[in-house]
Amino acid sequence: MTMQTALAPTDCPILQADGWPGCEAAFEAALSRQWGVTLPATVGDWIATTEARILRLAPRRFWWIGDGPMTPASLDGAGTLTPLAEGRVAFQLDGPAARARLSEFVAVDWDEIACRPGRAVLAGIHRIPVCVLRLAPERFQLIAPRTFARSIAELL
């Protein structure tokens, strides 16, 4: 079994949206209007648009991951948008061995329904927080802090 891995990390432009406590409905309505989509309803779910992947990380936190313009704008006082473009990088893992290789470092049961393709998992690799998007049964995108890119590339 082989695995194709983009060992050189790529830039990963992210715009993080956070809603204020008690303003969930107004926050999600404003964010949905601004991004022009129906937001993922469940933590860990993500949707793909022509411009980005939109991921629900927590009950009041979303990530817009994409190459398009990400200008912070008003969320009607119900939340805030923060660009994280400089702080994260992405690695691509593809092929029959990708899941096995990830399992050496990430304590996740990839057979669980919560980890099916179309889901994201927040985990750690040697105490480094990472987000793993499962794009297909044997295809993953791993998003990690830029400061640990070299360490993670060496592990993979």
C-alpha positions in Angstrom: 0.0 0.0 0.0 1.2 3.5 -0.8 0.3 6.9 0.3 0.7 10.2 -1.6 1.4 13.0 0.9 2.0 16.7 0.2 4.9 16.8 2.7 5.5 20.5 1.9 2.7 22.3 3.7 0.5 24.7 1.7 -1.0 28.0 2.9 -4.4 27.5 4.4 -6.4 30.7 4.4 -9.0 30.6 7.2 -11.5 33.1 8.4 -12.8 32.2 11.9 -16.3 33.2 12.9 -17.2 33.2 16.6 -20.7 34.0 18.0 -21.4 35.6 21.3 -23.2 33.6 24.0 -26.9 34.1 23.8 -26.8 35.4 20.2 -26.6 32.0 18.5 -29.7 32.5 16.2 -28.7 36.0 15.1 -25.1 35.0 14.7 -25.9 32.0 12.4 -28.5 34.1 10.4 -26.0 36.9 9.8 -23.2 34.5 8.9 -25.4 32.5 6.6 -26.4 35.7 4.8 -22.8 36.9 4.5 -21.4 33.6 3.2 -24.5 32.8 1.1 -24.9 29.2 2.4 -26.8 27.1 4.8 -24.4 26.5 7.6 -23.4 23.0 8.8 -25.8 22.1 11.6 -23.5 19.7 13.6 -20.1 20.2 15.1 -17.6 18.4 12.9 -19.7 18.7 9.7 -18.4 20.8 6.8 -19.8 21.8 3.4 -18.0 22.5 0.2 -18.8 25.5 -2.0 -17.1 26.7 -5.2 -15.0 29.1 -3.1 -14.4 27.3 0.2 -15.0 24.6 2.7 -17.1 25.8 5.6 -16.6 23.9 8.8 -18.5 23.9 12.1 -15.8 23.6 14.8 -18.0 24.2 17.9 -21.5 25.4 18.7 -20.6 29.0 18.1 -17.5 28.7 15.9 -17.1 28.2 12.1 -14.1 28.2 9.8 -14.2 29.4 6.2 -11.3 27.6 4.5 -10.6 28.8 1.0 -8.7 30.9 -1.4 -11.3 33.6 -2.0 -11.3 37.1 -0.4 -12.0 36.9 3.3 -12.8 40.4 4.4 -13.9 40.6 8.0 -17.4 42.2 8.1 -20.2 42.9 10.5 -22.2 40.1 12.0 -24.9 42.4 13.3 -23.3 42.5 16.7 -23.8 38.8 17.2 -20.2 37.7 16.7 -16.9 38.4 15.2 -14.7 37.4 12.2 -11.0 36.8 12.6 -8.6 36.0 9.8 -6.3 33.1 10.6 -4.6 33.0 7.2 -1.0 33.4 8.5 -1.3 30.9 11.3 -2.2 27.6 9.7 -0.9 25.3 7.0 -2.4 22.3 5.3 -1.1 18.8 4.4 -2.8 16.5 2.0 -2.7 12.7 2.6 -4.0 10.4 -0.2 -4.0 6.7 -0.9 -4.6 3.4 0.8 -2.0 3.9 3.5 -3.1 7.5 4.4 -5.6 6.3 7.1 -3.1 3.9 8.6 -0.4 6.6 8.7 -2.7 9.1 10.4 -3.7 6.5 12.9 -0.1 6.3 14.1 -0.3 9.8 15.4 -4.0 10.7 15.8 -6.1 8.7 18.3 -9.3 8.5 16.1 -11.3 5.5 15.1 -11.8 6.2 11.4 -14.5 3.5 11.1 -16.8 5.5 13.4 -19.7 7.2 11.7 -18.6 10.5 13.3 -15.4 10.2 11.2 -16.9 9.4 7.9 -16.0 11.4 4.7 -17.5 14.9 5.0 -16.6 15.2 8.7 -13.8 16.9 10.6 -12.0 15.9 13.7 -10.1 18.1 16.2 -7.2 16.1 17.6 -3.6 16.4 18.6 -0.3 15.1 17.2 2.3 15.1 20.0 0.3 17.8 21.8 0.0 19.9 18.7 -3.6 20.8 17.9 -4.7 19.8 14.4 -7.9 19.6 12.5 -8.3 16.7 10.1 -10.9 16.9 7.4 -11.9 13.6 5.9 -12.4 14.4 2.2 -12.9 10.8 1.0 -12.4 7.3 2.4 -8.6 7.5 1.6 -8.1 11.3 1.4 -7.5 13.7 4.2 -6.5 17.3 4.8 -4.6 18.0 8.0 -4.6 21.6 9.2 -1.9 22.6 11.7 -0.3 25.6 13.2 2.3 27.1 10.9 5.0 27.0 13.7 4.8 23.2 13.8 4.7 22.6 10.0 8.2 21.3 9.8 7.8 18.9 12.7 4.6 17.5 11.3 6.1 17.1 7.8 8.9 15.1 9.3 6.4 12.8 11.1 4.3 12.2 8.0 
